[in-house]
Amino acid sequence: MSPQDTRLAATARYLADEKLDGLVAFNGGQNSFLEAHAVFVLSGVRPIGESAVLVDRSGAATLIVTPAWEAEHAAALSRTARTIGTDDLAQALGAALAAHKIDPRRTVTVALSTLGLGLVQGIEAVLGGKVRANDKYARELARIRTPQELAAARKATWIAERGYERFLEFARPGVREFELAAELYGFMKGLGAEDNFLLLSASQHNLAVTAAGARVLDVGDIILSEITPCYQGQFAQICRTTVIGDTTPLLHEKYAVLQDAMRCGQAAAVPGASVRAVTQSMDDCFRAAGYGDYCRPPYMRVRGHGLGITSDAPGDLTVDSDARLEDGMVFVMHPNQYLPETGYLMCGEPVVVTPAGAKALSVRTATLDRILV
């Protein structure tokens, strides 16, 4: 049984328990690695335009995609019983509600706010006004990766690691940041990446990582990279720090603090652990090294975060989060940190929660790498 079949059955049970006729999940055509994609979770399809999935109490589902001409492509991928292509999402939704014999007032919506205001108003008119919403439904439903999804996440990680290997081959003094980024993007596309979120920037004292610009790489630069390809709807992210030329004992000493924080975070990330406790375990490593005052913005942002498109659970890894980890959750852990002696450094892996802690999906975990000149 596919993940979507399992989740459609779970949705039918949810509707029965809540005494509702139907659930309608929406997406505005965005594929964010930081958010759950409700339409993908229930259908297995990421449409290029605004879309919806309608599920009734029997578990029968209809996928509605825009524009109309995408119907053939979507139908070939979708796990729903029916796929409709349309240029008027609201009108097609009304017809689907009637076909499923659903009372529009007895529905719940998911992620309706991802659509434009005009379209939202049109859909609310079809539903008879504002109805009950459960915008966290998809992220909770898909918070544990299925075996197929975990395999895809591993493949995405493999692509990221091969991309970083190409990075080490291609980067050299005289290359511009955007040239290196373009090389990685094209290379990983050739390996099967459906998409890629890439931050890549260099300085001799970084304040943060940014999108690639026109800066020319030079000897002594510290290149920061956040490589995030997607494969079969699963994003994976690795964070790396690379030096052009010789490194220094001081830089190795400070980078080791990030590596220690990563190991402590992985050990703490067992099923049932709070995100708060896992984050504190990483922060404690920086405190022990004398950097307790730096465990806050703007010197760092978060110690990791969920990875869409399936589910962004457990969310951001911060000391303010009460979320609990579960066996099989997948997210990125990255104790990236600004240190006054060295600047911003990056160290991070995609991990899966196990009873023994968070296990990295990457084969070669982050080290302070050199590009010889």
C-alpha positions in Angstrom: 0.0 0.0 0.0 1.4 3.4 -0.9 1.8 6.2 1.6 -1.1 8.1 0.0 -3.4 5.1 0.2 -2.5 4.7 3.9 -3.1 8.4 4.5 -6.4 8.5 2.7 -7.6 5.6 4.9 -6.5 7.6 8.0 -8.3 10.6 6.7 -11.5 8.6 6.4 -11.2 7.6 10.0 -10.5 11.2 11.0 -13.7 12.4 9.2 -15.8 9.7 10.9 -14.4 10.5 14.3 -15.1 14.2 13.8 -18.5 13.6 12.3 -17.6 15.4 9.1 -18.4 14.6 5.5 -15.2 15.6 3.8 -11.7 17.2 3.9 -10.4 19.5 1.3 -6.6 20.1 1.2 -5.1 22.9 -0.9 -1.7 24.0 -2.3 -0.9 27.3 -4.1 1.7 25.8 -6.4 4.6 26.2 -4.0 7.1 23.4 -3.1 8.8 24.6 0.0 11.4 22.5 1.9 10.2 24.1 5.1 6.5 23.3 4.8 4.2 20.3 4.4 2.5 20.1 0.9 -1.0 18.9 1.8 -1.9 18.0 -1.8 1.2 15.9 -2.2 0.7 14.1 1.2 -2.8 12.9 0.1 -2.2 12.4 -3.7 1.5 11.9 -4.4 1.4 14.8 -6.9 2.9 18.3 -6.7 0.9 20.2 -9.3 2.4 23.3 -10.9 -0.6 25.5 -10.2 -3.3 25.9 -7.5 -4.7 22.5 -6.6 -7.0 20.6 -4.2 -7.6 17.1 -2.9 -11.1 16.2 -1.8 -11.5 13.2 0.5 -14.8 11.8 1.7 -15.7 9.5 4.6 -15.2 6.4 2.6 -11.6 7.4 1.8 -12.5 8.1 -1.9 -10.6 11.1 -3.2 -10.5 13.4 -6.1 -7.5 15.5 -7.2 -8.2 18.8 -8.9 -5.3 20.5 -10.7 -4.8 23.8 -12.6 -4.3 24.6 -15.4 -6.6 22.1 -17.2 -3.9 20.8 -19.4 -2.0 19.3 -16.5 -4.7 16.7 -15.8 -3.1 14.0 -17.9 0.3 14.3 -16.2 -1.3 14.5 -12.7 -3.6 11.5 -13.3 -0.6 9.3 -14.2 1.0 10.0 -10.8 -2.0 10.5 -8.5 -3.2 7.9 -6.0 -6.7 9.4 -6.0 -9.6 7.6 -7.7 -10.2 10.6 -9.9 -8.2 13.5 -11.3 -9.7 16.6 -12.8 -8.0 19.4 -14.7 -9.6 22.8 -14.7 -9.0 26.5 -15.2 -11.5 27.3 -12.4 -10.6 25.6 -9.2 -13.6 26.8 -7.2 -16.1 25.7 -9.8 -14.5 22.3 -10.1 -14.5 21.9 -6.4 -18.2 22.5 -6.3 -18.8 19.8 -8.9 -16.6 17.4 -7.0 -18.4 18.0 -3.7 -21.7 17.2 -5.4 -20.2 14.1 -7.0 -19.0 12.8 -3.6 -22.4 13.8 -2.1 -20.7 16.0 0.5 -22.5 18.8 2.4 -20.0 21.7 1.9 -20.8 23.0 5.4 -19.7 19.7 6.9 -16.1 19.9 5.6 -12.7 20.8 7.0 -10.1 22.7 5.0 -6.3 22.2 5.1 -3.9 25.0 3.9 -6.6 27.1 2.2 -4.5 30.1 3.1 -1.8 29.1 0.7 -4.1 30.3 -2.2 -4.6 33.9 -3.3 -7.3 36.0 -1.6 -9.6 36.1 -4.6 -9.5 32.3 -5.0 -10.0 31.8 -1.3 -13.1 34.0 -1.4 -14.4 32.0 -4.4 -13.9 28.6 -2.6 -15.5 29.9 0.6 -18.5 30.8 -1.5 -18.7 27.2 -2.8 -18.4 26.0 0.8 -21.1 28.2 2.0 -18.8 30.6 3.9 -15.8 29.9 6.2 -15.8 26.4 7.5 -13.7 24.5 10.0 -9.9 24.6 9.3 -7.1 22.2 10.4 -4.0 23.6 8.8 -1.7 21.3 10.7 -3.5 18.1 9.5 -1.1 17.2 6.7 2.1 17.8 8.7 0.8 15.7 11.5 -0.5 12.9 9.2 2.9 12.6 7.5 5.2 13.4 10.4 6.7 9.9 10.2 8.4 9.0 6.9 7.2 5.7 5.4 9.9 3.2 4.2 9.5 4.5 0.6 9.9 8.1 1.7 12.9 7.3 3.9 14.5 5.6 0.9 13.8 8.7 -1.2 15.3 10.9 1.6 18.4 8.7 1.5 18.7 9.1 -2.2 18.3 12.9 -1.9 21.1 12.8 0.7 23.3 10.8 -1.7 22.7 13.4 -4.4 23.7 16.2 -1.9 26.9 14.4 -1.0 27.8 13.8 -4.7 27.1 17.5 -5.3 29.5 18.4 -2.5 32.1 16.2 -4.0 31.7 18.1 -7.3 31.9 21.3 -5.3 35.4 20.3 -4.0 36.5 19.5 -7.6 35.2 22.7 -9.2 35.8 25.4 -6.5 39.1 27.3 -6.9 40.4 30.9 -6.8 39.0 33.0 -9.6 35.6 31.2 -9.8 32.6 33.4 -8.9 30.1 32.2 -6.3 27.2 32.0 -8.8 29.4 30.0 -11.2 30.0 27.4 -8.5 26.3 27.4 -7.5 25.2 26.9 -11.2 27.7 24.0 -11.5 26.2 22.3 -8.5 22.6 22.9 -9.5 23.2 21.4 -13.0 25.2 18.5 -11.7 22.6 17.5 -9.1 19.8 17.8 -11.7 21.7 15.3 -13.7 21.7 12.9 -10.8 17.9 13.1 -10.5 17.3 16.1 -8.2 13.9 17.5 -8.9 14.7 20.7 -7.2 17.4 22.3 -5.1 17.5 25.0 -2.4 21.1 26.2 -2.3 22.8 28.8 -0.2 26.5 29.3 -1.0 28.7 32.3 0.0 32.3 33.0 0.9 34.3 35.4 3.0 37.4 35.4 5.1 35.2 36.1 8.1 31.5 35.2 7.4 28.7 36.7 9.3 26.1 34.3 7.9 25.5 32.2 4.8 23.6 33.8 1.9 22.6 33.1 -1.7 25.5 33.0 -4.2 26.6 36.3 -5.5 29.2 37.7 -7.8 32.1 37.5 -5.4 35.3 36.0 -6.8 36.7 33.2 -4.7 40.2 33.8 -3.3 42.8 32.0 -1.2 41.9 32.1 2.4 38.2 32.2 1.8 35.9 30.2 4.0 33.1 28.9 1.8 29.7 28.1 3.5 27.3 25.9 1.7 23.8 24.6 2.5 23.0 22.0 -0.2 19.3 20.9 -0.2 18.2 18.7 -3.2 14.8 17.1 -3.5 14.1 13.5 -4.8 10.7 12.0 -5.1 9.2 14.7 -2.9 11.8 14.4 -0.1 14.3 17.1 0.6 17.6 16.4 2.3 20.1 19.1 3.5 23.8 19.0 4.3 25.7 22.0 5.7 29.5 22.3 4.9 32.4 24.6 5.6 35.3 24.6 3.2 38.6 26.6 3.1 40.5 27.6 0.0 44.2 27.0 0.9 45.7 26.3 4.3 43.6 26.1 7.4 44.8 27.1 10.9 44.9 25.3 14.2 42.5 27.9 15.6 39.9 27.2 12.9 40.2 23.5 13.5 39.8 24.0 17.2 36.6 26.1 16.8 35.1 23.9 14.1 35.5 21.0 16.6 33.0 22.7 18.9 30.4 22.5 16.2 31.2 18.8 15.6 30.9 18.2 19.3 27.5 20.0 19.4 26.3 17.9 16.5 27.2 14.6 18.3 25.6 15.8 21.5 22.4 16.7 19.6 22.3 13.4 17.9 22.7 11.5 21.1 19.9 13.5 22.8 17.5 13.1 19.9 15.7 9.9 20.9 12.0 9.1 20.7 10.1 11.1 23.3 12.8 13.7 23.8 11.7 17.3 23.5 13.1 19.6 20.9 13.9 22.0 23.7 16.2 19.4 25.4 17.9 18.4 22.1 18.6 22.1 21.4 19.9 22.7 24.9 22.3 19.8 24.6 23.9 21.5 21.5 23.9 24.9 23.2 25.7 23.3 26.2 28.7 22.5 24.0 29.0 26.1 23.1 28.6 27.2 26.7 31.3 24.8 27.8 33.6 26.4 25.2 32.8 29.9 26.4 30.2 30.9 23.8 27.0 30.9 25.9 26.3 34.5 25.0 26.3 33.5 21.3 23.6 30.9 21.5 21.0 33.4 20.2 20.2 35.4 17.1 21.9 37.1 15.3 24.8 34.7 16.0 22.8 31.6 15.1 19.2 31.0 14.0 18.0 27.5 14.8 19.8 24.2 15.6 17.9 22.5 12.8 14.4 22.2 11.3 11.9 19.9 9.6 12.2 19.1 6.0 9.2 19.2 3.6 7.6 18.4 1.3 5.9 15.6 3.1 6.0 17.1 6.6 8.0 19.8 8.4 7.7 18.1 11.8 9.2 18.6 14.3 9.6 22.2 13.2 12.5 24.4 14.2 14.9 23.2 16.7 14.9 25.9 19.3 14.8 26.2 23.1 11.3 27.5 22.8 9.8 24.4 21.2 7.9 21.8 23.3 7.5 19.4 20.3 8.4 15.8 21.0 10.5 13.6 18.7 9.1 10.3 17.4 10.8 7.2 16.0 11.2 7.7 12.2 11.0 11.5 12.1 13.4 13.0 9.6 14.8 16.5 9.8 18.1 18.4 9.5 20.3 19.0 12.5 22.8 21.8 12.1 24.6 23.6 15.0 25.7 26.3 12.7 27.2 29.2 14.7 29.0 32.5 14.5 32.2 32.6 16.6 34.1 35.8 17.0 37.5 34.4 16.2 36.5 32.6 13.0 33.2 34.0 11.8 30.2 31.9 10.9 30.8 28.1 10.4 28.4 25.4 9.2 28.0 21.7 10.2 24.8 19.8 9.5 23.3 16.5 8.4 19.8 15.1 7.6 19.0 12.7 10.4 16.3 10.1 11.3 15.3 9.5 14.9 16.0 6.1 16.2 16.0 4.6 19.8 19.8 5.0 19.7 19.5 8.7 18.8 19.4 10.7 15.6 21.3 8.8 12.8 22.8 10.7 10.0 21.6 9.8 6.5 24.8 11.1 5.1 27.8 8.7 4.7 30.5 11.3 5.2 29.6 13.7 8.0 30.8 17.3 8.0 34.5 18.1 8.5 36.5 21.2 7.9 37.5 20.6 4.3 40.3 22.2 2.3 40.7 23.0 -1.4 44.4 22.8 -2.2 46.0 25.6 -4.2 
